[in-house]
Amino acid sequence: MREVALVGAGQTKFGDFPQKGIKELFAEAYAEMLSSVDKGLDPRVIDAAYVGTLGSGGFQLGQVAPLLTGHVGLTGIPSVRVENACASGGFAVFQAVLAVASGVHDVVLAAGVEKMRDLSGEKSRYWLGVSGDTEYERLAGMTFAGIYAMIAARYMEEYSVDRKYLSMVAVKNHANGVRNPKAQMRKAVALEKAMGAPDVAYPLNLYDCSPTSDGAAAVLVVAAERAHEFTDRPVYVLGFGAGSDYLAVHDRETITSFKASVEAAGRAYEMAGLGPEDVDLAEVHDCFTIAELIAYEDLGFAPRGGAPRLLEEGVTELGGQKPVNASGGLKAKGHPLGATGVSQVAEVFLQLRGQAGDRQVRDPKVGLTHNVGGSGGTATVFLLGRD
Amino acid sequence: MREVALVGAGQTKFGDFPQKGIKELFAEAYAEMLSSVDKGLDPRVIDAAYVGTLGSGGFQLGQVAPLLTGHVGLTGIPSVRVENACASGGFAVFQAVLAVASGVHDVVLAAGVEKMRDLSGEKSRYWLGVSGDTEYERLAGMTFAGIYAMIAARYMEEYSVDRKYLSMVAVKNHANGVRNPKAQMRKAVALEKAMGAPDVAYPLNLYDCSPTSDGAAAVLVVAAERAHEFTDRPVYVLGFGAGSDYLAVHDRETITSFKASVEAAGRAYEMAGLGPEDVDLAEVHDCFTIAELIAYEDLGFAPRGGAPRLLEEGVTELGGQKPVNASGGLKAKGHPLGATGVSQVAEVFLQLRGQAGDRQVRDPKVGLTHNVGGSGGTATVFLLGRD
């Protein structure tokens, strides 16, 4: 396959924007991506576009990709919507990378968008519920917080883990969110307060859950051999992988590890010829705090049951050895489903180029992104590096 | 890019199957695809899967790809839903071809599924409406038949074309459908009857509209260098392309040609080093009869305004020089949105291998498929050939 690079990235602030529709959010992320390309970008060189989105405003739209690309004046090119629930954005990037790797396209836009904040609580639960198995989970009354609560309870039991470690993820990610001007929640939280928050689905409380969000993100994926037409500091795709599992958690071999993540990470590491020890920073899918603990283990940062120790030792804090979710993560940056996976790639792009401002990690060379669909039905992992 | 081949294809009968859900339909198409692989296929060699679907049963499901691939026991692999309305299936094949062309995957499943028949008329109109521009078309009361009626009226005016030619498409495709055991409508219709049917949206009448359908289709896309592990008579992807346009028809330069189709066809012809004159048979997107006339011109089979003459001369009939929609097309075979683009590829696969039974075209060497999203927001074109 042909080598692939990233030369631009942009995203909206994540949050609550009643005055903006998906077209406006998409256009804003696209414009920031355009202006991030150091040597400028004539949009006419864009060969294809992928847009990740789950419901894009209440499940009322089909063929959203040409709707959005047409809105910013991109017509004629292949424009494709990709949907894998909360991993829609990661898979949009995945398809863009494959399209460039194939040699068929040279310059491809990967974007994601979601608008969730103007839904009622009931509609919002429905929205998230469809990412799981409708027949055996959603229609039986299972909420998404409920599924992750089951996973957390099992994890705590299996490895004799205290609930405190869930809250430590929230504390860390909220502290990082304060430093990210694009984050939805820029508010530090003390461990005691996080631990004492009202339950959502035991053992998960309010501070264990990511918010619902409006937002969009966009990155520009190009053939590495052409990267220097756009910038002198490209970011390279060193490896990438995706995986899947049974959608309903009751069908799985285990619920304290996501097979989709393990497969995705394994493929990405193998392609890059790298291991977890080479990763300098990571953006992982912390839709619920337990998901970040499991991600540490699925990505090989810690052995099974070893995630709490990483938190205990501060390894994944912003100043630690391997910062995780320097952006604030889904927990504090926000989680507009289709935008999330693209935003993770945008964050690592900035970090590797030293453009991450107050949340800059010290001199990272290799970054990882990890995006999960729903409760682990699908996942993507990217390994990104610089010259 | 690496050469790509097809080695298996299957599909359900299209029609009205209240007793089958999307899982059953998908499994049935998948099983037929498996059994079509001459030298057998161990499903464990499948590297990735793409599933095209718009609503898959009433817009109540997210992350449908792993739901379906998990249902047939495929887990671990990348499993991705692709949605571009009525072109979702064509884009699923497009992504599978790119994935193999990239060298990242060797054996990829491309499938499509839709279940439309258990929706009420109102819900069904909604379903189709979301494929257009919701803000400016659907919510303003524009139906899908209405959009194509506008296009037909404009085409008839621009080229002084009689309504009769619309009906001739219906007559031809219904005649072909009689020969296809998988077709939803196996009923010949006389020109007089087709012309005298009740109006749906003038100038389109009942026989100008494809039906709503349940159904699924699946094809197996592999690296050409490995094709002979699976069969001694592979079908090769000679060229492929995709395109897009503004979603709302009022934004377009013209409505009597689809820019998305023209771009898709141009790319496919260029890649294959072939022209329209090399195409021995085609499956084109006749969601409404007018769409087939426009397809003749967008694909270069006829000059602008020249489509009626092809019909007049019988060129596109089953026994003609360039048979179009030997399967019956969307009009008679049926149109389960996400399945359609995959089913077109499956049909040409059978035709090129001489396995199309009563509807077999005489010794074709090159076949074309053409799949359109909604009213032309997106399109894919494949050129397929054999040794």
Chai-1 contact restraints between the chains, C-beta under 6 A:
chainA,res_idxA,chainB,res_idxB,connection_type,confidence,min_distance_angstrom,max_distance_angstrom,comment,restraint_id
A,M1,B,S102,contact,1.0,0.0,6.0,A-B,restraint_1
A,M1,B,G103,contact,1.0,0.0,6.0,A-B,restraint_2
A,M1,B,V104,contact,1.0,0.0,6.0,A-B,restraint_3
A,L54,B,G62,contact,1.0,0.0,6.0,A-B,restraint_4
A,F59,B,F59,contact,1.0,0.0,6.0,A-B,restraint_5
A,Q60,B,T134,contact,1.0,0.0,6.0,A-B,restraint_6
A,L61,B,V130,contact,1.0,0.0,6.0,A-B,restraint_7
A,L61,B,T134,contact,1.0,0.0,6.0,A-B,restraint_8
A,G62,B,L54,contact,1.0,0.0,6.0,A-B,restraint_9
A,G62,B,A85,contact,1.0,0.0,6.0,A-B,restraint_10
A,G62,B,V130,contact,1.0,0.0,6.0,A-B,restraint_11
A,G62,B,S131,contact,1.0,0.0,6.0,A-B,restraint_12
A,Q63,B,N84,contact,1.0,0.0,6.0,A-B,restraint_13
A,Q63,B,A85,contact,1.0,0.0,6.0,A-B,restraint_14
A,Q63,B,S131,contact,1.0,0.0,6.0,A-B,restraint_15
A,Q63,B,G373,contact,1.0,0.0,6.0,A-B,restraint_16
A,Q63,B,G374,contact,1.0,0.0,6.0,A-B,restraint_17
A,Q63,B,G377,contact,1.0,0.0,6.0,A-B,restraint_18
A,P66,B,S244,contact,1.0,0.0,6.0,A-B,restraint_19
A,P66,B,L247,contact,1.0,0.0,6.0,A-B,restraint_20
A,P66,B,G377,contact,1.0,0.0,6.0,A-B,restraint_21
A,P66,B,T378,contact,1.0,0.0,6.0,A-B,restraint_22
A,L67,B,L247,contact,1.0,0.0,6.0,A-B,restraint_23
A,G70,B,Y246,contact,1.0,0.0,6.0,A-B,restraint_24
A,G70,B,L247,contact,1.0,0.0,6.0,A-B,restraint_25
A,T75,B,S244,contact,1.0,0.0,6.0,A-B,restraint_26
A,T75,B,D245,contact,1.0,0.0,6.0,A-B,restraint_27
A,T75,B,Y246,contact,1.0,0.0,6.0,A-B,restraint_28
A,G76,B,G243,contact,1.0,0.0,6.0,A-B,restraint_29
A,G76,B,E263,contact,1.0,0.0,6.0,A-B,restraint_30
A,P78,B,A242,contact,1.0,0.0,6.0,A-B,restraint_31
A,S79,B,S244,contact,1.0,0.0,6.0,A-B,restraint_32
A,V80,B,N84,contact,1.0,0.0,6.0,A-B,restraint_33
A,V80,B,F91,contact,1.0,0.0,6.0,A-B,restraint_34
A,R81,B,E83,contact,1.0,0.0,6.0,A-B,restraint_35
A,E83,B,R81,contact,1.0,0.0,6.0,A-B,restraint_36
A,E83,B,E83,contact,1.0,0.0,6.0,A-B,restraint_37
A,N84,B,Q63,contact,1.0,0.0,6.0,A-B,restraint_38
A,N84,B,V80,contact,1.0,0.0,6.0,A-B,restraint_39
A,A85,B,G62,contact,1.0,0.0,6.0,A-B,restraint_40
A,A85,B,Q63,contact,1.0,0.0,6.0,A-B,restraint_41
A,F91,B,V80,contact,1.0,0.0,6.0,A-B,restraint_42
A,L98,B,L98,contact,1.0,0.0,6.0,A-B,restraint_43
A,L98,B,A99,contact,1.0,0.0,6.0,A-B,restraint_44
A,L98,B,S102,contact,1.0,0.0,6.0,A-B,restraint_45
A,A99,B,L98,contact,1.0,0.0,6.0,A-B,restraint_46
A,A101,B,S102,contact,1.0,0.0,6.0,A-B,restraint_47
A,S102,B,M1,contact,1.0,0.0,6.0,A-B,restraint_48
A,S102,B,L98,contact,1.0,0.0,6.0,A-B,restraint_49
A,S102,B,A101,contact,1.0,0.0,6.0,A-B,restraint_50
A,S102,B,S102,contact,1.0,0.0,6.0,A-B,restraint_51
A,G103,B,M1,contact,1.0,0.0,6.0,A-B,restraint_52
A,V104,B,M1,contact,1.0,0.0,6.0,A-B,restraint_53
A,V130,B,L61,contact,1.0,0.0,6.0,A-B,restraint_54
A,V130,B,G62,contact,1.0,0.0,6.0,A-B,restraint_55
A,S131,B,G62,contact,1.0,0.0,6.0,A-B,restraint_56
A,S131,B,Q63,contact,1.0,0.0,6.0,A-B,restraint_57
A,T134,B,Q60,contact,1.0,0.0,6.0,A-B,restraint_58
A,T134,B,L61,contact,1.0,0.0,6.0,A-B,restraint_59
A,A242,B,P78,contact,1.0,0.0,6.0,A-B,restraint_60
A,G243,B,G76,contact,1.0,0.0,6.0,A-B,restraint_61
A,S244,B,P66,contact,1.0,0.0,6.0,A-B,restraint_62
A,S244,B,T75,contact,1.0,0.0,6.0,A-B,restraint_63
A,S244,B,S79,contact,1.0,0.0,6.0,A-B,restraint_64
A,D245,B,T75,contact,1.0,0.0,6.0,A-B,restraint_65
A,Y246,B,G70,contact,1.0,0.0,6.0,A-B,restraint_66
A,Y246,B,T75,contact,1.0,0.0,6.0,A-B,restraint_67
A,L247,B,P66,contact,1.0,0.0,6.0,A-B,restraint_68
A,L247,B,L67,contact,1.0,0.0,6.0,A-B,restraint_69
A,L247,B,G70,contact,1.0,0.0,6.0,A-B,restraint_70
A,E263,B,G76,contact,1.0,0.0,6.0,A-B,restraint_71
A,G373,B,Q63,contact,1.0,0.0,6.0,A-B,restraint_72
A,G374,B,Q63,contact,1.0,0.0,6.0,A-B,restraint_73
A,G377,B,Q63,contact,1.0,0.0,6.0,A-B,restraint_74
A,G377,B,P66,contact,1.0,0.0,6.0,A-B,restraint_75
A,T378,B,P66,contact,1.0,0.0,6.0,A-B,restraint_76
